Amino acid sequence: MATNGAPDPREPHGSLVPQTPAPDDADNVIVLFPGPAPRKLSDVLQQLIDEFAERPVTLREVIVVLQGRAYNLLMLLLALPFLLPIPLPGLSTVLGSVIALIALRLTLGQKPWLPQSVLDRELPPKFFPTLLNGARRVLRFLEVMLKPRQLWLTASPRLNQLHAFIILAAACVLLLPLPPGTNFTPALCIVVMAGGLLERDGRFVLGGYLAFVLNAVFFTVLAIYGKHLWVWAKALIAGWLS
């Protein structure tokens, strides 16, 4: 089975190049109590913009740049386009699948893993700069608000598996063939929950559960009244056009 061993981050000239995969124990996983303080989110994002401004990029290269916080931050970043008016032609299924695969492994208490075909798939040029430039306000809010608190909510492996299951459930909703605009609530759940896990912020983790409940209420209402709302909307538009 393919591993997630990321290539060595740098050569002397600073370019990202494939290297021999690292052993399994070097894979990026959730670190509950890291030693040195991690880089500021804005610094990581600026590096992504600088690295991938003008060329296609693979998820493997992104994981190298993200380093120890790779998989939680990757889930957060890949959910952001669903919150923003960013066109995703042919990418929505790919992004949702990557989030679901990572969350599934974490739900099972296993190290995050992605197939080689996913790791080496190229995303379009300027995808990350477009995404990050459009998401600056959201990311700045997260950077200011996120901080370690209520650590007991992220200190238990069992609880972390439950948190990952919530992300998995929301990611599965992203994969459904739903009307435009309905991906906002599951994506919000993923962003808030992944942000909470990223910085060990128990309040954001609880916020992720609240977003999940709102997501469930939204789709329940949509399932029950969706047809009636569609008929009403068509009649309203027809009245305007007549």
Secondary structure as the mmCIF struct_conf table of DSSP 4:
data_model
#
loop_
_struct_conf.conf_type_id
_struct_conf.id
_struct_conf.beg_label_comp_id
_struct_conf.beg_label_asym_id
_struct_conf.beg_label_seq_id
_struct_conf.end_label_comp_id
_struct_conf.end_label_asym_id
_struct_conf.end_label_seq_id
HELX_LH_PP_P HELX_LH_PP_P1 GLY A 5 ASP A 8
BEND BEND1 PRO A 9 PRO A 9
TURN_TY1_P TURN_TY1_P1 PRO A 12 HIS A 13
HELX_LH_PP_P HELX_LH_PP_P2 THR A 20 PRO A 23
HELX_RH_3T_P HELX_RH_3T_P1 ASP A 24 ALA A 26
BEND BEND2 ASP A 27 ASP A 27
BEND BEND3 LEU A 32 PHE A 33
BEND BEND4 GLY A 35 PRO A 36
HELX_LH_PP_P HELX_LH_PP_P3 ALA A 37 LYS A 40
HELX_RH_AL_P HELX_RH_AL_P1 LEU A 41 GLU A 51
TURN_TY1_P TURN_TY1_P2 PHE A 52 PHE A 52
BEND BEND5 ALA A 53 ARG A 55
STRN STRN1 VAL A 57 THR A 58
HELX_RH_AL_P HELX_RH_AL_P2 LEU A 59 LEU A 66
HELX_RH_3T_P HELX_RH_3T_P2 GLN A 67 ARG A 69
HELX_RH_AL_P HELX_RH_AL_P3 ALA A 70 ALA A 79
HELX_RH_3T_P HELX_RH_3T_P3 LEU A 80 LEU A 83
TURN_TY1_P TURN_TY1_P3 LEU A 84 PRO A 85
TURN_TY1_P TURN_TY1_P4 PRO A 89 LEU A 91
HELX_RH_AL_P HELX_RH_AL_P4 SER A 92 THR A 107
TURN_TY1_P TURN_TY1_P5 LEU A 108 GLY A 109
HELX_RH_AL_P HELX_RH_AL_P5 GLN A 116 LEU A 119
TURN_TY1_P TURN_TY1_P6 ASP A 120 ASP A 120
HELX_LH_PP_P HELX_LH_PP_P4 ARG A 121 ARG A 121
STRN STRN2 GLU A 122 LEU A 123
HELX_LH_PP_P HELX_LH_PP_P5 PRO A 124 PRO A 124
TURN_TY1_P TURN_TY1_P7 PRO A 125 LYS A 126
HELX_RH_AL_P HELX_RH_AL_P6 PHE A 127 GLY A 134
TURN_TY1_P TURN_TY1_P8 ALA A 135 ALA A 135
HELX_RH_AL_P HELX_RH_AL_P7 ARG A 136 MET A 145
STRN STRN3 ARG A 149 ARG A 149
BEND BEND6 GLN A 150 GLN A 150
TURN_TY1_P TURN_TY1_P9 LEU A 151 LEU A 151
HELX_RH_AL_P HELX_RH_AL_P8 TRP A 152 ALA A 155
HELX_RH_AL_P HELX_RH_AL_P9 PRO A 157 LEU A 174
TURN_TY1_P TURN_TY1_P10 LEU A 175 LEU A 175
BEND BEND7 LEU A 176 LEU A 176
HELX_LH_PP_P HELX_LH_PP_P6 LEU A 178 PRO A 179
TURN_TY1_P TURN_TY1_P11 PRO A 180 ASN A 183
HELX_RH_AL_P HELX_RH_AL_P10 PHE A 184 GLU A 199
TURN_TY1_P TURN_TY1_P12 ARG A 200 ARG A 200
STRN STRN4 ASP A 201 ASP A 201
HELX_RH_AL_P HELX_RH_AL_P11 GLY A 202 LEU A 241
#
